[in-house]
Amino acid sequence: MPSPKVPSRPAILAGLPQAIDPFLSKRQVAECLGGIGTSTLDRRVRDGTFPPPMRIGTKRVAWRASVISKVLDEIAAGAVPSGERPYYAGVIQPAKGA
């Protein structure tokens, strides 16, 4: 059985100085996770399988780049945080029929 596809490190996260921790929009985070849809991202946040965003305006939410970088690192390493609802479980799934 082929292993799940793990997204490569997005260009937006590469080369950032350690002192800068920018916000990433919902669309940017979805792309970082291999191009999933924003509705899928919303559902995973609602289900507790992905970390929730921060509210940065009355109608806008975002994630810190450091949080998404950590998520990608843990997915790549195959690590799942302890607890009742590991929010990285199921973020990357094998393609159907694989």
N, C-alpha and C positions, 0 to 999 in steps of 0.2 A: 504494500500500500504506500503510495507516495506521501511524503511529508507535506504538511500545509505550506502554502506559499507565505513567506515572511517578507513584508515590504522592505525595500531598501531605505536607507536613511534619506529622507527628503532634503532637497537642496536648501530649503528654508531653514533647516536646523544646522546645516553644515557651516562651519567657520564662524559661529557666533562667539563673541568674547564671553567669558564666564560671568562678567558683571552685568550683561544684558540678558534679560529673560522676557522676551516679547510675548505678547498675546497672539494666539492663533485662532482664527475664526472657525466656525463649524465646517465650512467648506474645506479649509486648509487641513483640519484634523481628519476629515473623511478621506482626503487624498493621501495623507500620511499613512492611513490604515489600509492602503491598497486600493483606494478608489471606491470604497463603500458609499452608499447614498447617505444623504444627511438625515433622511427619515430612519434609516437603519441605526445611525449614530444616536438619534433621539431615543429610539426604542431601547437601545443598550444602556443608555443613561437611566432611563425610566425603570428598566428591569434590574438595575444595580450591577450590571456586568461591565460597566465602564465608568471611570471617575466622572463626577459631575463637573460642569463648567462653572466659572465665576461670572457673576453678573457685573458687567462693566458699563452699563447704561440702562435706561428704562426698558429698551427693547433689544438689547444686545448682550450676548454671552460670549465667552471665550475661555480657552484653556491656556495656561502658561506653557511655553515651549519646553521647559524643564520637565513638566509632568508627562507630556507626550513622548519626550525622549526616553524617560524612564519606562513608560509603557512599552515602547518599541524594543528597548533593551531587554526587558523581561520576557516579551513574546519571543524574541530571537533566542534567548537562553532557555526557553521552555519552563521558566519559573512561574509559579502561581502563588500570589500572596496567601498567607494563612487567613482563616476567618470563614464565616458561614457563606458569604457570597463573594468569592474571588472575582473581582471585576475585570480581570483579563481573560478569564475562561470564555472561550467562544468568540473572541475578537477576530481571530483568523481561523477559518475553517477550510477543510479540504474541498476542492472543486467537486461538484456532483458527478457521479459516475467514475470517480477516481478510486 
